[in-house]
């Protein structure tokens, strides 16, 4: 029996969360086409008769200026230190020796067994996959390298088989029927934020945080959530004409939350202006990013 923790790191929008959801066959980490969607460490558990692999999905590592962005990078770096193995996920053409240099520095400091995973290979010729992997292998001492597609599943079985061979012997840290350690309240909060990301434009998603202020179990389950933004103009966009945007966010979020909970949900959403919350460390903590 082998078990262990694997930190998935990389730059924003390389497909880390899509990979995790694909492996688990269950959505524990929200995904959008916009970078920096993941803001916290998300744990996902892959269980077989002879192995338990605990993946730690992390925010994308990027140059951070605002307090929120600094929190995200710090969370990713700290997660590397907690893991048995680090999986660096990259994509073509944006990931190069230069763009990955900061991550390489963090990897050297963490000094962990590190796997290179080139994602989105369904968009590449096989020859280009080989060339890209060879190019990045010259930049760091990876123990192994794989090309995969989180969307199609290509190469993932081979990667998982390899992971089982390098994990240490150990116990099952979590019950076999457990997929994540994230509270249901947090997952609901993330689903709402995902809909804000996918339905709004420009700077709105990055200025938005969702806080569940009330969660009452029952049939239906009652959930009251607040979408925090930084400006009145952003609040107006999220509410939309005659409340149309907020209504659509609520409709789409409710469908996903009902699927998650397995019962009817009454979802009530409000929008509040909390000025400059992404820049203020104390306000970032109040949004739940601790």
Beta strands, then each sheet from edge to edge (+ up, - down):
strand 1: 2-9
strand 2: 42-47
strand 3: 51-57
strand 4: 85-90
strand 5: 113-118
strand 6: 144-147
strand 7: 209-216
strand 8: 221-229
strand 9: 265-273
sheet 1: 2+ 3- 1- 4- 5- 6-
sheet 2: 7+ 8- 9-
end
